[in-house]
Amino acid sequence: MVFQRGARGGGPPREEIPGFSDGAGMANIKADEISKILREQIENYEQTVSVDEVGAVISVGDGIARVHGLEKVMAGEMLAFPHNVFGIALNLEEEQVGVVLLGNRRS
């Protein structure tokens, strides 16, 4: 732990951050180190898709889909439909969810 006094007296102790000499700047951090860390994180990134809930489309009209069976959906949540169509859940009702469809209406 490093203790630093402020202009008004003592302050709370703070943890020393590796790469910082006195916590005042980023003089000891090198761009190549940051690039190396970012590249490692990107290389080790694994994208996984999990389907938590599946509903049935009751009707579609005027860019709105009515979907039954999505009990856990939250307002504003993005939903995926077949044929690479996406929508945002807005109207949450007891028996159905109103979803605004995004994208080209002919796809």
ABEGO torsion letter per residue (X at the ends): XBBBBBAAEBBBBBBBBBGBAAGABAAABBAAAAAAAAAAAAAABBBBBBBABBBBBABBBGGBBBBBGBAABBBGBBBBBBGGBBBBBABBBAABBBBBBBEBAAX
